Amino acid sequence: MTALDATEVTFGDTVLARSHELPVVVDFWAGWCEPCKALAPVLEQAVEARGGQIELVKVDVDANPGLAQAYGIRGIPAVKAFRDGQVASEFVGAQSPQSVETFLDSLLGPSAGERLLEELAASGEFPEILGPLAEGDHERVLEWLLGRVDDADATGRDRIREVMVAVFEELGHDHPLSASYRRRLASTLY
């Protein structure tokens, strides 16, 4: 299996656009990096074993410093998985084959938002947010949940926090809504 190479010019199409169709795993590496050389065949074999369900893309950080800066690469190898144009999961450093397998398997199931929607629909909790959640109106969902924290008991507050964290995971931790509402939730709870 050969991974695709992405550059600052091709990253949008090769990674971001493609991640709306299937998970795209990006290996940020450099030719001088020995741990990168150790991780590459492990990643390639594990992605190949998933029969086209995941795409592997490599980005040489020395040749593409803008991408390394944009995605906060401070150590390599750095692996970021993209779903729907956002970083969905990541790790840094060489990993065991089992860890890589677990990482990739986590990308194949439903997203955090899809799992949350199924869970809330089944439990009957927070019916007010099911519609906005299904529509992807995350800001409305987060605002509604945050508005209920003050009136909730300790168990209710914990559950609201759990649901909000699941929405943050769906959005990606770097998303502006995640950052804003994480701060607001923290100040409300603590």
C-alpha positions in Angstrom: 0.0 0.0 0.0 1.3 3.4 -0.9 0.2 6.4 1.0 -0.6 9.6 -0.8 1.7 12.6 -0.3 0.1 15.9 0.5 1.6 19.4 0.2 0.4 22.8 1.4 -1.2 23.2 -2.1 -2.9 19.8 -2.2 -3.9 19.3 1.5 -7.4 20.8 1.1 -8.4 18.3 -1.6 -6.3 15.3 -0.5 -7.3 15.5 3.1 -10.0 17.9 4.1 -12.4 17.3 1.1 -11.7 13.6 1.1 -12.4 13.3 4.8 -16.1 14.0 4.1 -16.2 10.7 2.3 -14.1 8.5 4.6 -11.6 8.9 7.5 -8.2 10.3 6.3 -5.2 9.6 8.5 -2.3 12.0 8.1 1.2 11.0 9.1 3.3 14.1 9.7 6.9 13.0 9.3 10.4 13.9 8.2 13.1 12.0 6.4 15.6 12.3 9.3 13.2 11.0 11.9 13.9 7.4 13.0 10.6 6.9 14.9 8.8 8.1 11.7 10.6 5.4 9.7 9.5 2.8 12.3 5.9 4.0 12.4 5.3 4.3 8.6 5.1 0.5 7.8 2.9 -0.1 10.8 0.5 2.5 9.7 0.6 1.4 6.1 -0.1 -2.2 6.9 -2.9 -1.4 9.3 -4.6 1.0 6.8 -4.2 -1.6 4.0 -5.8 -4.3 6.2 -9.0 -2.1 6.4 -9.6 -2.5 2.7 -10.1 1.1 1.6 -12.2 2.2 4.5 -9.5 4.6 5.6 -7.1 6.6 3.5 -3.5 7.3 4.5 -1.7 10.5 3.6 1.8 11.6 4.4 3.0 15.2 5.0 6.7 15.9 5.1 7.0 18.6 7.7 10.3 19.9 6.4 8.8 20.5 2.9 5.5 21.8 4.3 6.2 24.0 7.3 2.9 25.9 6.9 0.9 22.7 7.4 3.1 21.7 10.4 2.4 25.1 12.0 -1.3 25.1 11.1 -1.8 21.8 12.8 0.4 22.5 15.8 3.0 19.8 15.1 5.6 20.0 17.8 6.9 16.5 17.7 7.0 13.8 15.1 5.8 11.4 14.1 2.4 13.1 14.6 -0.7 11.3 13.3 -4.0 13.1 12.9 -7.2 11.5 11.7 -9.7 13.7 9.9 -13.4 13.2 9.6 -15.7 15.8 8.0 -12.9 18.3 7.5 -11.8 18.3 11.2 -9.3 16.5 13.3 -11.2 13.7 14.9 -8.4 11.9 16.8 -4.6 12.0 17.0 -1.4 10.7 18.6 2.2 11.6 18.7 5.2 9.3 18.7 5.8 5.8 17.4 3.1 3.4 18.6 2.8 -0.4 18.9 0.9 -2.2 16.1 -1.9 -2.9 18.6 -2.2 0.8 19.5 -2.4 1.7 15.8 -5.0 -0.9 15.2 -7.2 0.4 18.0 -6.7 4.0 16.8 -7.8 3.1 13.3 -10.7 1.0 14.5 -12.1 3.9 16.5 -12.4 5.9 13.2 -14.6 3.3 11.5 -17.5 3.4 13.9 -20.1 6.1 14.1 -18.7 9.6 15.0 -19.1 11.0 18.5 -22.1 13.0 17.4 -23.8 10.0 15.8 -23.2 7.9 18.9 -24.6 10.8 21.1 -27.7 11.2 18.9 -28.4 7.4 19.1 -27.8 7.3 22.9 -30.0 10.3 23.6 -32.8 9.1 21.3 -32.8 5.7 23.0 -32.7 7.1 26.6 -35.2 9.9 26.0 -32.8 12.4 27.6 -32.8 16.0 26.4 -35.4 15.6 23.7 -35.1 19.3 23.0 -31.6 18.9 21.5 -32.3 15.9 19.3 -33.5 18.0 16.3 -30.7 20.6 16.5 -28.1 17.8 17.0 -29.4 15.9 14.0 -29.2 19.1 11.9 -25.7 19.8 13.1 -26.7 23.0 14.9 -24.0 22.4 17.6 -24.1 26.0 18.9 -27.9 25.7 19.7 -27.3 22.4 21.4 -24.4 23.7 23.5 -26.3 26.9 24.5 -29.4 24.9 25.5 -27.3 22.5 27.6 -25.3 25.3 29.3 -28.6 27.0 30.2 -29.7 24.0 32.2 -26.6 23.6 34.3 -27.6 26.0 37.1 -30.9 24.3 37.7 -29.5 20.7 37.6 -28.6 18.6 40.6 -25.1 17.1 40.8 -26.0 14.0 38.7 -27.7 16.2 36.1 -24.7 18.6 35.9 -22.4 15.6 35.3 -24.6 14.3 32.6 -24.8 17.8 30.9 -21.0 18.0 31.1 -20.7 14.5 29.5 -23.1 15.4 26.6 -21.2 18.7 26.0 -17.9 16.9 25.9 -19.3 14.5 23.3 -20.3 17.5 21.2 -16.8 19.0 21.6 -15.4 15.6 20.4 -17.7 15.7 17.4 -16.7 19.3 16.5 -13.0 18.7 17.2 -11.1 20.2 20.2 -9.7 23.0 18.1 -13.1 24.2 16.8 -14.0 27.7 18.0 -17.3 26.5 19.5 -15.5 23.8 21.5 -13.0 26.3 22.9 -15.7 28.9 23.7 -18.2 26.5 25.3 -15.5 24.6 27.2 -14.5 27.8 28.9 -18.1 28.8 29.6 -18.9 25.3 31.0 -15.8 25.3 33.2 -16.7 28.8 34.6 -20.3 27.6 35.2 -19.4 24.4 36.9 -16.4 25.6 38.9 
